[in-house]
Amino acid sequence: MDEPAGTAAPGYVGRYAPSPTGHLHLGNLRTAVIAWARARAAGGRFIVRIEDIDRQRSRPEFEERQLADLAAIGLDWDGEVVRQSERDELYDDALRRLPTFPCFCSRKDIQRELAEMGGAPHGVPGAYPGTCRDLTEAERAERAAALVAEGRGPSLRLRADVREWRADDALHGNVVGAVDDMVLRRADGMWAYNLAVVVDDADQGVTEIVRGDDLLTSAPRQAHLAGMLGVPAPTYAHVPLVLNSEGRRLAKRDGDVTLREITAAQARRWILDSLRGGAGDGVGVGAGGDVGAGPVGAAASAGAGAKAGPFAEVDDIADLPEVFDLMAVPRDPVVWRSG
């Protein structure tokens, strides 16, 4: 029998995987709460992975602060925290099992070629045009020598065998997206995100990925890569983002909006209010620092305009798993408005 929409399967494993390149803002924390509540409601495991493949920007102090912030808003996780920086052998093994080719193009080279072509092939914006895919051995040797003279090396790209793929999303249904010859290892030797995340999710047995809508278009590419590696692709649940008053994703320009500026108690209330709020409701900080109330522009606060639902009577994040329903999470982006 098919399970009802939004119902997690037995053996559920969820995860939250921040990059330690800065502090977690309220949008990050809200997504983490949804992912955690989804896993705990299913009686499943919830794991935390630190995605620190960007060795230049990742900092131990950010990792420490992020883990502390997750605990401060009431989240717990199972097992030890895994770090991508410690998993090179897994990525190396995966790379050996995939069809690849060296790419000698810089980002500027690709942009220039796309402009000359009048756009990406097959109508996919920004897709790799296949410049180095079918070079002869002599051409590769020539281009490799030119890069060596510049003190650089090639990246490694996947030799994709399809142009599009499908991913299953609990909120969006079947999502069909473009697949191109994605980078697997960067020219500087660092692992590409798409390879690392697919390998990690398979190795850790992740069954569903709850993350922000900004990564929805990545799901088909990652599902296809999982198939090429012979591992099961997880299902997904891409949840709406938190936006600023100008309709852009919450970011540092909005004052960070992290636990450096408001208390964990305020953040917990804000997150609960955002889950209780109706579509389009604004959520803000009042003049007295009261999160979820006070002046928030034209829209009422989520707490004031709340709709009836499973989260209506929840007063603490710790109680969310008892009533959690993924399909009851508001489907429109939440707007942050500081008072």
VENMOFEN-V370160 format. One record per backbone hydrogen bond with DSSP energy under -0.5 kcal/mol. NH is the residue of the N-H (numbers start at 1). CO is the residue of the C=O. If there is no record, write none. Layout:
# VENMOFEN-V370160
((NH CO) (NH CO))
This chain:
# VENMOFEN-V370160
((7 4) (8 6) (12 9) (14 45) (16 47) (20 18) (21 19) (26 257) (29 25) (30 26) (31 27) (32 28) (33 29) (34 30) (35 31) (36 32) (37 33) (38 34) (39 35) (40 36) (41 37) (42 38) (43 40) (44 39) (45 12) (47 14) (49 16) (50 82) (51 18) (51 49) (52 50) (55 53) (58 54) (59 20) (62 59) (63 59) (64 60) (65 61) (66 62) (67 63) (68 64) (69 65) (70 66) (71 67) (72 68) (73 69) (74 71) (75 70) (78 46) (82 48) (84 50) (86 83) (87 84) (91 87) (92 88) (93 89) (94 90) (95 91) (96 92) (97 93) (97 94) (98 95) (100 98) (101 157) (103 155) (110 106) (111 107) (112 108) (113 109) (114 110) (115 111) (116 112) (117 113) (118 114) (118 115) (119 114) (123 120) (124 121) (125 123) (127 124) (133 130) (134 130) (135 132) (140 136) (141 137) (142 138) (143 139) (144 140) (145 141) (146 142) (147 143) (148 144) (149 145) (150 146) (150 147) (151 148) (152 147) (155 103) (156 185) (157 101) (158 182) (159 99) (160 158) (165 177) (167 175) (169 167) (169 173) (170 236) (173 169) (175 167) (175 173) (176 174) (177 165) (177 175) (179 163) (182 180) (184 156) (185 156) (186 190) (189 186) (192 184) (196 192) (197 193) (198 194) (199 195) (200 196) (201 197) (202 198) (203 199) (204 200) (205 202) (206 201) (207 13) (208 13) (209 235) (210 208) (211 209) (211 237) (213 239) (215 212) (216 213) (218 215) (219 215) (219 216) (221 217) (222 218) (223 219) (224 220) (225 221) (226 222) (227 223) (228 224) (229 225) (230 226) (230 227) (231 226) (235 207) (236 168) (237 209) (239 211) (239 237) (243 241) (243 334) (244 248) (247 244) (250 242) (254 251) (255 252) (256 251) (256 252) (257 255) (259 24) (261 258) (262 258) (267 263) (268 264) (269 265) (270 266) (271 267) (272 268) (273 269) (274 270) (275 271) (276 272) (277 273) (278 305) (281 278) (282 300) (283 335) (285 337) (286 284) (286 290) (289 286) (291 289) (292 284) (293 290) (296 297) (299 296) (302 282) (303 292) (305 301) (306 303) (307 276) (312 309) (314 311) (319 316) (320 317) (322 319) (323 319) (323 320) (324 320) (326 6) (328 325) (329 326) (334 241) (335 281) (336 243) (336 334) (337 283) (337 335) (339 285))
